[in-house]
Amino acid sequence: MAFPYLSDVIYFLTGLRLPLPFATFGIMVALGTLAAAACLRRALRRLHDSGRIGSARRLVKDEHGQRRPAEVPVHTLVGDFTMVVLVAGILGARLFHILENGDMFLQDPWSMIFSRSGLSVFGGLIVGALAGLVLLRRWRVRVRPFLDAIAPIYKSVMALGCFAVLWALRRHPFQAGWLFSAYLLLAGIERLLIEQIRVNVQFEFHGVHFTQAEFIAAGFIVMGTIGMAMLGRRGLPSGLGGTPAAS
């Protein structure tokens, strides 16, 4: 049984028909985002307290109402970071879906742009990550330790397994960026497995058939493997993200 809207869930549980046209997928995304933000805030606070990541620099209002640059703890910016990445991720997910279904888009572009369905997970991840990197550069936050902190947050049963592995490895004594590389490897493997049971648009290159997600997943696996190999040298024995290094 499918539950596309919150009203369907309530009807199934209670038998009541209530006018609640809120998409359950969107609700789950919102709850997942809140959980991810809470984990990220906790990880960044630990990084800051252990000296693995410095403060961020952003404009704040002084007592006279003037906006001036100031140093603030990185974990205090998680709310702003989450909102920007979430919006960028949704836009990226729709963009990649359009790129994957170009023929349908040309036939009826407006309905595809404003449809409630049709989102690419990797599109959201890639565009959201790029938006996040722009923010980190703007706030002068070291990127690799931040990526290590954000690595354990991203889908359901298989992703919960990935989360458990990444959370257990968060104090691994390797260099900054190693944990995020491990995430790329796990995410790529997980997506490749899921694609075997999904029906998606396939592309062909010299006789090889693949989906957009399979192509990106393979890239994740390669990048993750290379990153783990390059950053596998042991750093300091404590803290999240290993030895400090210039981002």
WOWOJO-V877282 format. One record per run of one state. SS is the DSSP state (H for helix, E for strand, L for the rest). FROM is the first residue (numbers start at 1). LEN is the number of residues. If there is no record, write none. Layout:
<<SS & FROM & LEN> <SS & FROM & LEN>>
This chain:
<<L & 1 & 4> <E & 5 & 1> <H & 6 & 9> <L & 15 & 8> <E & 23 & 1> <H & 24 & 26> <L & 50 & 6> <E & 56 & 6> <L & 62 & 5> <E & 67 & 6> <L & 73 & 1> <H & 74 & 27> <L & 101 & 1> <H & 102 & 6> <L & 108 & 1> <H & 109 & 5> <L & 114 & 7> <H & 121 & 19> <L & 140 & 3> <H & 143 & 8> <L & 151 & 6> <H & 157 & 12> <L & 169 & 5> <E & 174 & 1> <L & 175 & 3> <H & 178 & 18> <L & 196 & 6> <E & 202 & 4> <L & 206 & 2> <E & 208 & 4> <H & 212 & 19> <L & 231 & 3> <E & 234 & 1> <L & 235 & 13>>
